[in-house]
Amino acid sequence: MSVQEYLDKHMLSRKIEDAVNAAVRAKASDPVLFISNHMRKAVPPVITKIKARQILDSRGIPTVEVDLYTNKGMYRASVPSSATTGIYEAVKLRDGDKGKYLGKGVLKAVNVINEKISEALNGMDPLLQSQIDQAMIDLDKTDRQAELGANAMLAVSIAACKAGAAEKEVPLYKHIADLSGKNNLVLPVPAVTVISGGKHACNDLAVQEIMILPIGASSFQEAMQMCSETYHHLKTIIQEKYASVACNVGDDGGFALNISSITECLDLTKEAIDRAGYNGRIKMAIDVGATDFCIGKKYDLDFKISTKSAQNFKTGEDMLELYTKLCTEYPIVSIEQPFDKDDWEHTKLFSALGLCQVVGDDLLVSNPKRIERAINEYTYNALLLKVNQVGTVTEAIEVVKQAQDAHWGVIVSHRSGETEDSFIADLVVGLGTGQLKAGAPCRAEQLAKYNQILRIEEELGNQASYAGENWKFP
């Protein structure tokens, strides 16, 4: 084929002429670079290859990482995992080979991506997020992503989302806002873990996390300063009272001191807030994780104490009374998963009291059908969004809309087994939910999320809006 025939076949003469004219109109200082970029934009983006691999999360457990290639670049995403997995949430595909990683390998999910998903999505436009996600849903054909695995699907979905943002030449959070139809970009109030327990720490504390919320900050930067200072004051207090050995941390980076009393943990947190000088400006929250210590219809607050003489069983009514007392005596504004994953009745009773934000995790697992029931029955007033419980970016956007339409609060959350991928930082800003749960100001995988929002705040400049006092409904 001659040069002229090649030019004619691909209509390059016309495209080059258009690029030169555009450079002239723009008075480009570097015409060659301008024309090169102009020509690149003229080529429609398509997915050309998807390559997956097995990596390790923050707990040393295998998880999935994806490199999604288009004709214009490569975009990487990795997904988190968790110490606990709800029976109603999307299925994570694991190998089950006890001889390797104790059965927790993800090579099956890797092969699904490399052999099935890559072929199905080849040639698709990364700008068409909903179509990409629907193609995977159609390929899976199950209610809970049991065939392909939510870990496989989500890694590809996030990578495609990043590719779409790059093609539009906009920040990832702006692309997500466009996908969700949001006009207001809101920087969230961070729910920062300061004390860890439950399945996230090797101590005697039954509840999973004690958190602080800097709702009195004027910016996200100030919010992180307040949380960091409080966290380090808490460390000093723990050292003074329990010695340095008590400053070990759990999966989320919260201090894992070996005490079982919830009130003692809250007292320590309150003292740290006071010592930092943020009394009234920082509120408190609890992730109870009650499913982990529910036996039958009762709750064992001493389930982790090996030397106990008897089980410390509490009825649902006892727990209801405990939460009421805690909300009265401490500046608690949010309690997550206060009852078992199937305890709808006590959850409804607690929500009806209107004492604080009541957040659904194990009972809802970001599942639209369970969320719909909870909305109709007034079970909760807030959703904990864990994207890997859903399976794709599009489905995550849909359940957030579902919750917000019901006037619920929404907290975008990490998992206890995290990676350095900061996607949820852009997600929470793009969706404008106003609340982010990403662990302690400790450990790189947690800080990757907080630091990304600091960058976003800097990038937005005067347009940056911190949720602050409007954290529930920004």
NORGIPE-V18378 format. One record per pair of residues at least 4 apart in sequence whose C-alpha atoms are under 6 Angstrom apart, sorted by the first residue. I is the first residue (numbers start at 1). GAP is how many residues later the second one is. D is the distance in Angstrom with one decimal. If there is no record, write none. Layout:
i=I gap=GAP d=D
i=I gap=GAP d=D
//
This chain:
i=7 gap=4 d=5.7
i=7 gap=5 d=5.0
i=12 gap=4 d=5.9
i=19 gap=16 d=5.3
i=19 gap=19 d=5.9
i=23 gap=4 d=6.0
i=23 gap=5 d=5.4
i=23 gap=8 d=6.0
i=31 gap=4 d=5.9
i=45 gap=80 d=5.7
i=46 gap=24 d=5.3
i=46 gap=25 d=6.0
i=46 gap=77 d=5.0
i=46 gap=78 d=5.3
i=46 gap=79 d=4.7
i=47 gap=22 d=5.9
i=47 gap=23 d=4.2
i=47 gap=75 d=5.3
i=47 gap=76 d=5.0
i=47 gap=77 d=5.4
i=48 gap=21 d=5.6
i=48 gap=22 d=5.0
i=48 gap=74 d=5.4
i=48 gap=75 d=6.0
i=49 gap=20 d=5.1
i=50 gap=17 d=5.8
i=50 gap=18 d=4.5
i=50 gap=19 d=6.0
i=50 gap=68 d=5.0
i=51 gap=15 d=5.7
i=51 gap=16 d=5.1
i=51 gap=63 d=5.7
i=52 gap=13 d=5.6
i=52 gap=14 d=4.3
i=52 gap=58 d=5.3
i=53 gap=12 d=5.4
i=53 gap=57 d=5.7
i=54 gap=9 d=5.8
i=54 gap=10 d=5.1
i=55 gap=7 d=5.5
i=55 gap=8 d=5.5
i=56 gap=4 d=5.2
i=56 gap=5 d=5.2
i=56 gap=6 d=4.4
i=56 gap=7 d=5.6
i=57 gap=4 d=5.4
i=57 gap=360 d=5.4
i=57 gap=361 d=5.3
i=57 gap=362 d=5.2
i=58 gap=359 d=5.2
i=58 gap=360 d=5.2
i=59 gap=358 d=5.6
i=62 gap=43 d=5.4
i=64 gap=14 d=5.7
i=64 gap=15 d=6.0
i=65 gap=12 d=5.7
i=65 gap=13 d=4.1
i=66 gap=10 d=5.5
i=66 gap=11 d=5.4
i=66 gap=89 d=6.0
i=67 gap=8 d=5.6
i=67 gap=9 d=4.5
i=68 gap=6 d=5.6
i=68 gap=7 d=5.1
i=68 gap=91 d=6.0
i=69 gap=4 d=5.8
i=69 gap=5 d=4.4
i=75 gap=84 d=5.6
i=75 gap=88 d=5.9
i=76 gap=83 d=5.5
i=77 gap=78 d=5.6
i=77 gap=82 d=5.0
i=78 gap=77 d=5.6
i=79 gap=76 d=5.7
i=80 gap=337 d=5.5
i=80 gap=338 d=4.6
i=80 gap=339 d=6.0
i=81 gap=334 d=6.0
i=81 gap=336 d=4.8
i=82 gap=333 d=5.4
i=82 gap=334 d=5.0
i=82 gap=335 d=5.1
i=86 gap=276 d=5.6
i=89 gap=276 d=5.2
i=89 gap=300 d=5.1
i=90 gap=54 d=4.4
i=90 gap=55 d=5.8
i=90 gap=60 d=5.9
i=90 gap=299 d=5.1
i=90 gap=300 d=5.8
i=91 gap=53 d=5.8
i=91 gap=54 d=5.7
i=91 gap=55 d=5.2
i=91 gap=58 d=5.6
i=91 gap=59 d=5.7
i=92 gap=57 d=4.9
i=92 gap=58 d=5.2
i=92 gap=59 d=5.3
i=93 gap=16 d=5.6
i=93 gap=56 d=4.6
i=94 gap=10 d=5.5
i=94 gap=11 d=5.5
i=94 gap=12 d=4.7
i=95 gap=8 d=5.9
i=95 gap=10 d=5.2
i=95 gap=11 d=5.6
i=95 gap=13 d=5.8
i=96 gap=7 d=4.0
i=97 gap=6 d=4.2
i=98 gap=4 d=4.4
i=98 gap=5 d=4.0
i=101 gap=4 d=5.7
i=109 gap=43 d=5.4
i=111 gap=4 d=5.7
i=112 gap=4 d=5.3
i=113 gap=4 d=4.7
i=113 gap=5 d=5.8
i=114 gap=4 d=5.5
i=118 gap=4 d=5.9
i=126 gap=34 d=5.5
i=126 gap=37 d=6.0
i=126 gap=38 d=5.0
i=127 gap=37 d=4.5
i=130 gap=4 d=6.0
i=130 gap=264 d=5.7
i=134 gap=4 d=6.0
i=140 gap=7 d=5.3
i=140 gap=8 d=5.5
i=145 gap=4 d=5.0
i=145 gap=5 d=5.4
i=150 gap=4 d=5.8
i=150 gap=241 d=4.6
i=153 gap=238 d=6.0
i=154 gap=237 d=5.0
i=154 gap=238 d=4.8
i=157 gap=235 d=5.6
i=165 gap=5 d=5.5
i=165 gap=7 d=5.3
i=165 gap=10 d=5.3
i=173 gap=253 d=4.4
i=173 gap=254 d=6.0
i=173 gap=257 d=4.5
i=174 gap=256 d=5.9
i=176 gap=254 d=5.1
i=177 gap=4 d=5.9
i=177 gap=5 d=4.9
i=177 gap=253 d=4.3
i=177 gap=254 d=5.8
i=185 gap=244 d=5.7
i=185 gap=245 d=5.9
i=185 gap=247 d=5.6
i=186 gap=243 d=5.3
i=186 gap=246 d=4.8
i=186 gap=279 d=5.3
i=186 gap=280 d=5.9
i=187 gap=242 d=5.5
i=187 gap=278 d=5.9
i=187 gap=279 d=4.6
i=187 gap=280 d=5.9
i=188 gap=246 d=4.0
i=188 gap=247 d=4.7
i=188 gap=248 d=5.8
i=188 gap=279 d=5.5
i=189 gap=245 d=5.9
i=189 gap=246 d=5.0
i=189 gap=278 d=6.0
i=190 gap=246 d=4.9
i=190 gap=247 d=5.9
i=191 gap=20 d=5.8
i=191 gap=21 d=5.6
i=191 gap=22 d=5.0
i=191 gap=245 d=5.9
i=191 gap=246 d=4.8
i=192 gap=19 d=5.1
i=192 gap=20 d=5.3
i=192 gap=247 d=5.4
i=192 gap=248 d=5.2
i=193 gap=17 d=5.9
i=193 gap=18 d=4.3
i=193 gap=61 d=5.4
i=193 gap=246 d=4.8
i=193 gap=247 d=4.5
i=194 gap=16 d=5.9
i=194 gap=17 d=5.5
i=194 gap=60 d=4.4
i=194 gap=246 d=5.9
i=195 gap=14 d=5.7
i=195 gap=15 d=5.1
i=195 gap=59 d=4.2
i=195 gap=60 d=4.5
i=196 gap=5 d=5.9
i=196 gap=12 d=5.7
i=196 gap=13 d=4.7
i=196 gap=54 d=5.5
i=196 gap=58 d=4.7
i=196 gap=59 d=5.7
i=196 gap=60 d=5.2
i=197 gap=4 d=4.8
i=197 gap=8 d=4.9
i=197 gap=9 d=6.0
i=197 gap=10 d=5.5
i=197 gap=11 d=4.3
i=197 gap=12 d=5.8
i=198 gap=8 d=4.7
i=198 gap=9 d=5.0
i=198 gap=10 d=4.1
i=200 gap=50 d=5.6
i=200 gap=51 d=5.2
i=201 gap=49 d=4.5
i=201 gap=55 d=5.9
i=203 gap=55 d=4.7
i=204 gap=54 d=5.6
i=204 gap=55 d=5.6
i=204 gap=56 d=4.8
i=204 gap=100 d=5.2
i=204 gap=101 d=5.5
i=205 gap=54 d=5.9
i=205 gap=55 d=4.1
i=206 gap=95 d=5.5
i=207 gap=81 d=4.4
i=208 gap=79 d=5.5
i=208 gap=80 d=5.4
i=208 gap=81 d=5.6
i=209 gap=77 d=5.7
i=209 gap=78 d=4.9
i=210 gap=76 d=4.8
i=211 gap=73 d=5.7
i=211 gap=74 d=4.9
i=212 gap=71 d=5.7
i=212 gap=72 d=4.5
i=213 gap=69 d=5.4
i=213 gap=70 d=5.1
i=213 gap=71 d=5.9
i=214 gap=9 d=5.5
i=214 gap=68 d=4.3
i=215 gap=67 d=6.0
i=215 gap=253 d=4.4
i=215 gap=254 d=5.2
i=216 gap=65 d=4.2
i=216 gap=252 d=6.0
i=217 gap=5 d=5.8
i=217 gap=6 d=5.2
i=219 gap=247 d=5.3
i=224 gap=4 d=5.9
i=227 gap=4 d=6.0
i=230 gap=42 d=5.5
i=230 gap=43 d=5.6
i=230 gap=46 d=5.5
i=233 gap=39 d=5.3
i=234 gap=38 d=4.9
i=238 gap=4 d=5.5
i=239 gap=4 d=4.3
i=239 gap=5 d=4.8
i=242 gap=4 d=6.0
i=246 gap=11 d=4.5
i=247 gap=8 d=5.6
i=248 gap=7 d=5.8
i=248 gap=8 d=5.5
i=249 gap=4 d=5.1
i=249 gap=5 d=5.2
i=249 gap=6 d=4.3
i=249 gap=7 d=4.9
i=250 gap=4 d=5.5
i=250 gap=6 d=5.5
i=251 gap=165 d=5.7
i=252 gap=164 d=5.8
i=252 gap=187 d=4.8
i=253 gap=187 d=4.9
i=253 gap=189 d=5.4
i=254 gap=186 d=5.6
i=263 gap=4 d=6.0
i=273 gap=5 d=5.5
i=273 gap=6 d=5.8
i=274 gap=4 d=5.9
i=274 gap=5 d=5.2
i=278 gap=4 d=5.9
i=283 gap=48 d=5.5
i=284 gap=47 d=5.8
i=284 gap=48 d=4.5
i=285 gap=47 d=5.3
i=285 gap=48 d=5.9
i=285 gap=49 d=4.7
i=285 gap=50 d=5.7
i=286 gap=49 d=4.9
i=287 gap=48 d=5.9
i=287 gap=49 d=4.5
i=288 gap=48 d=5.9
i=288 gap=49 d=5.7
i=288 gap=50 d=5.4
i=289 gap=48 d=5.4
i=290 gap=48 d=5.7
i=290 gap=49 d=5.0
i=290 gap=50 d=5.3
i=291 gap=49 d=4.2
i=291 gap=50 d=5.7
i=293 gap=6 d=5.6
i=293 gap=7 d=5.5
i=294 gap=4 d=5.6
i=294 gap=5 d=4.4
i=298 gap=15 d=5.9
i=298 gap=16 d=5.5
i=298 gap=17 d=4.8
i=299 gap=14 d=5.2
i=299 gap=15 d=4.9
i=300 gap=12 d=5.1
i=300 gap=13 d=4.5
i=301 gap=11 d=5.9
i=302 gap=10 d=5.6
i=314 gap=4 d=5.5
i=326 gap=4 d=5.8
i=327 gap=5 d=5.4
i=333 gap=23 d=4.8
i=334 gap=22 d=5.2
i=334 gap=23 d=4.4
i=334 gap=24 d=5.9
i=335 gap=23 d=5.2
i=336 gap=22 d=5.9
i=336 gap=23 d=4.4
i=337 gap=22 d=6.0
i=337 gap=23 d=5.4
i=337 gap=24 d=5.7
i=339 gap=4 d=6.0
i=341 gap=21 d=5.0
i=341 gap=22 d=4.0
i=347 gap=32 d=5.9
i=348 gap=31 d=4.3
i=351 gap=29 d=5.9
i=358 gap=22 d=5.6
i=358 gap=23 d=5.7
i=358 gap=24 d=5.9
i=359 gap=23 d=4.6
i=359 gap=24 d=5.5
i=360 gap=4 d=5.6
i=360 gap=23 d=5.2
i=360 gap=24 d=5.8
i=361 gap=4 d=5.3
i=361 gap=23 d=5.5
i=364 gap=6 d=5.4
i=364 gap=7 d=5.8
i=365 gap=24 d=6.0
i=366 gap=19 d=5.8
i=368 gap=31 d=5.9
i=374 gap=4 d=5.7
i=374 gap=5 d=4.8
i=381 gap=27 d=4.8
i=382 gap=26 d=4.7
i=382 gap=27 d=4.3
i=382 gap=28 d=5.5
i=383 gap=27 d=4.8
i=384 gap=27 d=4.9
i=385 gap=26 d=5.9
i=385 gap=27 d=4.8
i=385 gap=28 d=5.7
i=386 gap=27 d=5.3
i=387 gap=9 d=6.0
i=401 gap=4 d=5.9
i=403 gap=5 d=5.3
i=404 gap=4 d=5.2
i=409 gap=63 d=5.1
i=410 gap=23 d=5.5
i=411 gap=24 d=4.7
i=411 gap=25 d=5.4
i=412 gap=16 d=6.0
i=412 gap=24 d=5.0
i=413 gap=23 d=6.0
i=413 gap=24 d=4.6
i=414 gap=24 d=5.1
i=419 gap=26 d=5.5
i=420 gap=25 d=4.6
i=420 gap=28 d=6.0
i=422 gap=26 d=5.7
i=422 gap=27 d=4.8
i=424 gap=4 d=6.0
i=425 gap=24 d=5.1
i=425 gap=28 d=5.9
i=426 gap=4 d=6.0
i=427 gap=4 d=6.0
i=428 gap=4 d=5.8
i=428 gap=5 d=6.0
i=434 gap=33 d=5.4
i=434 gap=37 d=5.1
i=434 gap=40 d=5.7
i=438 gap=8 d=5.8
i=439 gap=7 d=5.8
i=444 gap=4 d=5.9
i=447 gap=4 d=5.7
i=457 gap=7 d=5.6
i=460 gap=4 d=5.1
i=467 gap=4 d=4.9
i=467 gap=7 d=5.5
i=470 gap=4 d=4.9
//
